[in-house]
Each structure stands twice: as structure tokens, then as C-alpha cells.
Amino acid sequence: MPHLITTHELGKTYRNRVVVEGLDLRVPEGCVYGFLGPNGSGKTTTMKMLLSLVRPTTGEIHVMGRPMRRSTRRELLGHIGSLIEAPPAYGHLTGRENVRLVQRLLALDDRRTTRAVRTVRLQDHLDKRVRDYSLGMKQRLGIALALAREPRLLILDEPTNGLDPAGIDEIRRLLTRLADGGTTVLVSSHLLGEIDRTATVLGILGNGRLLFQGTRDQLFARSVPDVLIETPEPRRAAALVARSHRARVDEGAVRLTGLDDAATAGVVSHLVRESVDIYGVRRDARTLEDVFMDLTGGRGL
């Protein structure tokens, strides 16, 4: 699969503080790439480097097969839409006036801006001043302005910030539609459930380094779910296996961590030999949040 974004050993240091280090991103074309990491992990700094808003200390960035440099940035940015941090709108102007301003600056026709506004379903609120918008409406306006140039690449930092559940679902469906139509979307979010339902590829940062990059299935394959052994004697069973495995009693069952299938079979055989009755053996269901917490050492977003 061709990649729309690639980076090689990308890094950013502020004075003596390393914010991003040795980053090798591979963002496939036409996907929703979920960019995850705890606060302070370097996500926003990375996005700003991709947009040439922050100059890298080390490494290279290629977008659409071309290096992002001073000589190429203007042309490349013409194919990129973005929403980083606060939506870029003037509060004293109406939504329509903000759209017209961007339209004139980018020399866009009415068709593009109308389509962008309708895509985020903001057409009925354009005559309000932006300072009277809710945070969710400001987010939708920011996304519309990013979509107006019909970009090949859309970079969004927390696009669902301030949205109610219906708005979050709307943005999720929008990102999926954009990717299905060929737009590559790089999106960061603290809502792991939404990323899990939207992204086709995940990148997870921790302390400025890339901890994982790949599909959801590849991520879950790296994280072995706990084994739960249901028995009427959970304390005795846990004691019998605790010397060789991490075991604890959990709601009337024995929870074992880090066991593959072969090791699980060995534990079950051992307990049967010790005359422990076993009612059932199962893998614990895991969510993206569980795996994320494992990768990042328990640090939340």
C-alpha cells in the first residue's frame, strides 16, 4: 500500500528537552490513521512538523512522495487541510464571513465552500457570529475550513473536542466517508473508543517515541489477554501456580497474566493433576484502552 506520509528519524528538541525522537511514520493513502498517546507524548508537535509549522531538529518528512522543505512546502500545503488546537476563525465575524474570507484567500469557488459547509452540517448556522457558537460548532467550522480546498491529506488534532455524542458520531461518519473517498485522514483523539471505531491504522506515541504502528489486529496480537480459570477453589488454585506464573484471585476465578495457549494448557494440566475442579477457561476480553494502557505504562491520554 502506498504511503502518503513517511518520516525518517524525525525528532524535535527544545533546548535540552527531547519532545519527539526517531519517529518513522508510515501513513497509508486513503486511510484514517489514529494517532494516540498520553498528554505530552509529542502528538501535537509531530503534527505541527508535518505541516511545516515547527522545524524538525532531526530527520526527514515526505508528503505525497516529496520532501517537505522550504522550497516545496507552499505547493504541498495546497493539498493539505488541517485543524490544530483552536479552530482558526474570527469570533467577531459570522460563520459565512469566515468562510468567504478563506474562500478569497485560497481562490476557491462557491461549489467547494458550499460542499465543505454541508459536509459538517453547519449551513443553518452561518449567519451567527462565531463568538456565539458552541465549542462543537466552532470545531465543525474549523473542519469545514480545512475541507474547503478538498485536500488529499487532512490533519486533525482532537476534532471531536466539545461535541455531544451525536456530534461525535457525525464526525466519525464524516472521517470514514472522507477516507472511503480517497482522502487520507491523520487524527489524534483522547476518545479511544471513537478511534477504535474509525481508524484503520494506529500509531501510538509514548515519551516522544513510536511504541506501535499498524492495524488494530496487529496491535491486539502483540498483547496477550489474561486467562481466567473458573474453579470452586480459586485461592488454592492460585497458590498452586503462583510460583511459576503471575496469578491472583479475581471475582472467584484465577487470573493469569502473560500466558500463551501452550502455557495455559500446562497450567490447566497441573491443576487437574492436583485434583482442582475446573469449570471453565477463557481469555479476558480486551479493549483498545486496555492495550493502550499496557503499551504506555498505565498513563492515560
DORO-995814 format. One record per residue (C-alpha): residue number from 0; x, y, z; residue in three letters. Coordinates in pm, 1 decimal. Layout:
    n      east     north        up  res
  NUM         X         Y         Z  ala
...
END
This chain:
    n      east     north        up  res
    0       0.0       0.0       0.0  met
    1     146.2     340.6     -98.1  pro
    2     214.9     584.6     184.5  his
    3     102.5     946.4     172.6  leu
    4     323.0    1040.8     470.8  ile
    5     661.2     895.6     561.1  thr
    6     911.1    1023.3     813.1  thr
    7    1262.9     903.7     885.9  his
    8    1425.2     954.0    1226.4  glu
    9    1208.2    1260.8    1282.2  leu
   10    1291.4    1444.3    1603.5  gly
   11    1236.1    1771.5    1786.0  lys
   12    1434.3    1906.4    2080.5  thr
   13    1359.0    2228.3    2268.4  tyr
   14    1677.3    2337.1    2444.6  arg
   15    1767.3    2022.3    2637.0  asn
   16    1421.7    1864.2    2630.6  arg
   17    1355.8    1592.2    2371.7  val
   18     991.0    1608.8    2263.7  val
   19     997.3    1374.5    1962.6  val
   20    1271.5    1122.2    1888.5  glu
   21    1347.0     883.9    1599.7  gly
   22     995.4     886.8    1456.0  leu
   23     935.2     668.7    1148.5  asp
   24     573.2     724.6    1049.4  leu
   25     409.2     533.6     765.4  arg
   26      62.9     667.6     686.1  val
   27    -107.3     474.5     403.1  pro
   28    -300.9     662.4     139.9  glu
   29    -677.9     666.7     179.7  gly
   30    -689.1     557.7     544.0  cys
   31    -793.5     702.9     878.3  val
   32    -471.3     697.9    1081.0  tyr
   33    -542.5     717.1    1453.1  gly
   34    -262.0     899.8    1633.0  phe
   35    -265.8     817.9    2005.1  leu
   36     -50.9     894.5    2304.2  gly
   37     -66.9    1035.2    2658.0  pro
   38     -61.7    1410.6    2712.0  asn
   39     290.8    1537.0    2645.7  gly
   40     386.0    1240.3    2428.3  ser
   41     462.8    1459.3    2123.6  gly
   42     148.6    1417.2    1909.1  lys
   43      76.1    1786.0    1850.6  thr
   44     443.7    1868.5    1793.6  thr
   45     460.5    1591.0    1533.5  thr
   46     151.6    1721.4    1356.4  met
   47     298.3    2071.8    1351.1  lys
   48     620.4    1936.8    1196.9  met
   49     417.2    1757.9     928.5  leu
   50     252.5    2093.4     849.4  leu
   51     586.4    2278.2     849.0  ser
   52     469.9    2489.9    1144.3  leu
   53     759.4    2360.2    1354.0  val
   54    1104.0    2291.5    1211.1  arg
   55    1237.8    1943.0    1293.7  pro
   56    1566.8    1915.3    1481.2  thr
   57    1649.6    1588.2    1304.8  thr
   58    1509.7    1364.7    1034.8  gly
   59    1307.0    1395.1     716.9  glu
   60     941.1    1428.8     618.7  ile
   61     796.2    1315.8     286.7  his
   62     438.5    1400.2     191.9  val
   63     281.7    1268.1    -129.1  met
   64     623.0    1133.6    -226.9  gly
   65     801.3    1469.4    -195.4  arg
   66    1020.8    1607.8      81.5  pro
   67     865.2    1877.1     299.4  met
   68    1113.5    2163.6     264.8  arg
   69    1103.7    2538.8     239.0  arg
   70    1112.4    2510.3    -139.1  ser
   71     822.0    2261.3    -155.3  thr
   72     607.1    2349.3     146.2  arg
   73     382.7    2601.0     -32.8  arg
   74     284.5    2354.1    -304.5  glu
   75     244.9    2061.0     -65.2  leu
   76      37.5    2259.1     184.0  leu
   77    -200.3    2339.0    -100.0  gly
   78    -309.0    1973.6     -83.6  his
   79    -334.5    1956.6     297.2  ile
   80    -617.9    2066.5     524.1  gly
   81    -569.4    2089.9     899.8  ser
   82    -725.1    2172.3    1234.0  leu
   83    -463.4    2201.9    1507.1  ile
   84    -555.8    2320.2    1856.6  glu
   85    -811.9    2607.1    1837.0  ala
   86   -1034.6    2640.2    1527.8  pro
   87    -893.9    2918.9    1302.5  pro
   88   -1190.8    3156.8    1291.7  ala
   89   -1255.9    3523.0    1378.4  tyr
   90   -1510.8    3549.1    1657.7  gly
   91   -1644.1    3892.7    1560.3  his
   92   -1733.1    3766.3    1212.2  leu
   93   -2017.9    3535.2    1120.3  thr
   94   -1956.6    3182.1    1004.3  gly
   95   -2038.9    3287.3     650.0  arg
   96   -1791.0    3576.1     662.1  glu
   97   -1519.5    3342.0     787.5  asn
   98   -1593.1    3101.1     504.3  val
   99   -1583.9    3385.1     247.8  arg
  100   -1252.2    3506.1     388.3  leu
  101   -1093.6    3164.4     342.8  val
  102   -1253.7    3135.6       1.2  gln
  103   -1089.4    3459.1    -113.4  arg
  104    -751.8    3376.0      41.3  leu
  105    -741.3    3035.1    -131.8  leu
  106    -917.8    3148.8    -451.6  ala
  107   -1185.6    2881.4    -414.3  leu
  108   -1515.7    2868.1    -597.4  asp
  109   -1857.2    2862.7    -427.8  asp
  110   -1905.1    2494.4    -502.3  arg
  111   -1613.8    2388.6    -281.9  arg
  112   -1704.0    2601.8      18.1  thr
  113   -2073.1    2510.5      -1.7  thr
  114   -1986.2    2142.7     -11.5  arg
  115   -1747.9    2176.0     283.1  ala
  116   -2009.4    2355.1     496.4  val
  117   -2277.0    2099.3     411.2  arg
  118   -2037.9    1814.9     486.3  thr
  119   -2020.7    1924.7     851.5  val
  120   -2391.1    2028.3     851.5  arg
  121   -2330.7    2388.8     950.5  leu
  122   -2529.8    2553.8     671.1  gln
  123   -2811.5    2662.2     905.2  asp
  124   -2576.8    2849.5    1140.6  his
  125   -2364.4    3057.2     903.0  leu
  126   -2527.5    3388.7     988.8  asp
  127   -2438.1    3369.6    1359.2  lys
  128   -2123.8    3535.3    1489.3  arg
  129   -1860.5    3274.8    1565.4  val
  130   -1815.7    3406.1    1921.0  arg
  131   -2173.9    3292.3    1981.7  asp
  132   -2103.6    2941.2    1853.5  tyr
  133   -2077.6    2649.1    2091.9  ser
  134   -1737.6    2480.7    2106.5  leu
  135   -1875.0    2197.4    1897.5  gly
  136   -1995.8    2437.2    1628.0  met
  137   -1654.5    2605.0    1623.5  lys
  138   -1495.2    2263.1    1572.0  gln
  139   -1728.1    2191.2    1282.2  arg
  140   -1649.6    2528.2    1125.7  leu
  141   -1277.2    2459.2    1161.6  gly
  142   -1317.6    2124.2     986.8  ile
  143   -1522.1    2288.3     710.5  ala
  144   -1246.4    2545.2     651.4  leu
  145    -992.8    2260.7     637.2  ala
  146   -1207.9    2071.4     386.6  leu
  147   -1277.2    2369.2     160.6  ala
  148    -969.1    2311.6     -56.6  arg
  149   -1067.2    1943.5     -99.7  glu
  150    -734.6    1821.2      34.5  pro
  151    -566.9    1486.9     -30.2  arg
  152    -449.4    1490.3     331.0  leu
  153    -647.7    1608.0     635.2  leu
  154    -468.1    1650.1     970.8  ile
  155    -695.6    1690.9    1272.4  leu
  156    -596.3    1736.2    1636.3  asp
  157    -885.9    1643.8    1870.3  glu
  158   -1162.3    1719.5    1615.1  pro
  159   -1442.0    1595.5    1844.8  thr
  160   -1344.5    1824.2    2132.7  asn
  161   -1660.2    1979.0    2279.3  gly
  162   -1903.0    1777.8    2068.4  leu
  163   -2203.1    1597.6    2214.4  asp
  164   -2247.5    1223.2    2139.8  pro
  165   -2448.4    1296.7    1825.1  ala
  166   -2178.3    1535.3    1701.7  gly
  167   -1903.4    1283.9    1776.2  ile
  168   -2090.2    1020.0    1577.4  asp
  169   -2132.2    1271.2    1293.9  glu
  170   -1758.7    1344.3    1278.4  ile
  171   -1676.2     973.1    1296.5  arg
  172   -1900.5     904.9     998.6  arg
  173   -1751.1    1204.5     817.1  leu
  174   -1394.4    1079.8     858.8  leu
  175   -1493.5     735.4     736.9  thr
  176   -1664.9     885.1     429.4  arg
  177   -1361.2    1101.0     352.9  leu
  178   -1126.7     802.0     368.3  ala
  179   -1363.5     596.3     152.4  asp
  180   -1349.4     881.0     -99.8  gly
  181    -969.6     874.1    -109.5  gly
  182    -878.4    1143.8     144.1  thr
  183    -609.5    1041.6     391.7  thr
  184    -700.4    1146.6     747.1  val
  185    -448.6    1171.5    1031.2  leu
  186    -644.8    1225.8    1351.7  val
  187    -549.9    1244.6    1718.4  ser
  188    -806.2    1199.5    1992.8  ser
  189    -835.9    1119.0    2360.9  his
  190   -1156.0     921.2    2287.0  leu
  191   -1010.4     575.4    2236.3  leu
  192   -1349.6     422.5    2164.4  gly
  193   -1406.3     657.7    1872.5  glu
  194   -1057.9     598.5    1731.6  ile
  195   -1116.3     225.1    1768.1  asp
  196   -1434.7     252.5    1560.1  arg
  197   -1288.3     487.2    1298.2  thr
  198    -917.0     428.8    1238.0  ala
  199    -787.8     159.4    1004.0  thr
  200    -425.6     216.5    1109.1  val
  201    -298.0     316.4    1454.8  leu
  202      16.6     492.5    1570.5  gly
  203      87.1     509.4    1944.6  ile
  204     339.4     753.9    2091.1  leu
  205     497.4     742.9    2434.2  gly
  206     759.2     988.3    2559.1  asn
  207     815.1    1110.6    2204.3  gly
  208     884.6     766.0    2057.8  arg
  209     667.3     545.3    1839.5  leu
  210     560.7     247.7    2051.9  leu
  211     341.1      85.4    1788.0  phe
  212     227.9     134.3    1429.7  gln
  213      -4.1     -94.9    1239.1  gly
  214    -358.6    -225.1    1220.3  thr
  215    -584.2    -294.4    1515.9  arg
  216    -543.2    -670.6    1464.6  asp
  217    -164.4    -634.7    1469.2  gln
  218    -185.7    -430.6    1789.1  leu
  219    -403.0    -683.9    1968.6  phe
  220    -179.0    -969.6    1851.0  ala
  221     108.4    -808.2    2042.7  arg
  222     -87.9    -800.6    2365.7  ser
  223    -178.2   -1139.8    2513.7  val
  224    -509.2   -1119.0    2705.6  pro
  225    -525.2   -1253.2    3060.1  asp
  226    -652.7   -1607.1    3116.3  val
  227    -939.0   -1663.5    3359.8  leu
  228    -973.6   -2011.2    3511.7  ile
  229   -1308.6   -2067.9    3678.3  glu
  230   -1288.8   -2306.4    3973.2  thr
  231   -1462.5   -2353.7    4310.1  pro
  232   -1117.1   -2334.5    4474.7  glu
  233    -965.5   -2015.0    4333.4  pro
  234    -733.8   -1943.4    4629.2  arg
  235    -587.3   -2294.1    4631.1  arg
  236    -552.3   -2292.7    4251.4  ala
  237    -378.2   -1953.7    4256.7  ala
  238    -136.0   -2075.0    4523.5  ala
  239     -51.1   -2385.9    4319.3  leu
  240      55.5   -2185.4    4011.7  val
  241     183.6   -1863.7    4171.8  ala
  242     543.8   -1986.7    4193.0  arg
  243     583.5   -2002.5    3815.5  ser
  244     319.5   -1758.6    3687.9  his
  245     160.8   -1426.8    3778.5  arg
  246    -167.3   -1538.4    3933.4  ala
  247    -430.7   -1374.2    4151.4  arg
  248    -787.1   -1435.6    4256.5  val
  249   -1033.2   -1220.6    4066.3  asp
  250   -1405.8   -1246.9    4145.3  glu
  251   -1399.9   -1617.5    4217.2  gly
  252   -1164.0   -1708.7    3932.4  ala
  253    -786.9   -1729.8    3889.2  val
  254    -646.4   -1456.4    3665.7  arg
  255    -317.8   -1539.1    3491.3  leu
  256    -117.5   -1276.7    3303.2  thr
  257     110.0   -1319.5    3001.4  gly
  258      33.5   -1682.8    2915.6  leu
  259      17.0   -1807.8    2558.8  asp
  260    -201.8   -2106.1    2468.5  asp
  261      66.4   -2366.8    2535.5  ala
  262     144.9   -2225.9    2880.8  ala
  263    -226.3   -2209.1    2959.7  thr
  264    -267.8   -2575.4    2870.3  ala
  265      24.8   -2658.4    3100.3  gly
  266    -132.7   -2473.2    3392.7  val
  267    -468.1   -2647.3    3340.2  val
  268    -298.8   -2988.0    3328.5  ser
  269    -110.9   -2910.6    3650.2  his
  270    -428.2   -2809.6    3833.0  leu
  271    -612.1   -3120.4    3714.3  val
  272    -327.9   -3338.3    3845.4  arg
  273    -364.5   -3160.1    4179.7  glu
  274    -735.7   -3254.5    4182.9  ser
  275    -859.3   -2897.0    4132.2  val
  276   -1202.3   -2888.6    3968.6  asp
  277   -1211.7   -2657.8    3666.1  ile
  278   -1542.0   -2519.5    3538.6  tyr
  279   -1408.2   -2313.6    3251.7  gly
  280   -1105.9   -2148.1    3090.0  val
  281   -1134.4   -1831.1    2884.1  arg
  282    -941.5   -1529.2    2759.2  arg
  283   -1039.4   -1196.3    2908.6  asp
  284   -1197.2    -959.4    2658.2  ala
  285    -968.0    -662.7    2590.4  arg
  286   -1044.2    -314.8    2465.5  thr
  287    -819.1     -71.7    2282.4  leu
  288    -790.8     118.2    2610.5  glu
  289    -656.2    -193.4    2786.7  asp
  290    -387.9    -246.3    2523.1  val
  291    -307.4     125.3    2512.6  phe
  292    -256.3     135.4    2889.2  met
  293     -22.3    -164.5    2867.4  asp
  294     186.8      -0.8    2594.3  leu
  295     211.9     335.9    2767.9  thr
  296     281.3     200.6    3113.1  gly
  297     -60.7     286.6    3252.5  gly
  298     -54.4     654.2    3151.2  arg
  299    -387.2     789.8    3031.8  gly
  300    -447.2    1024.6    2743.5  leu
END
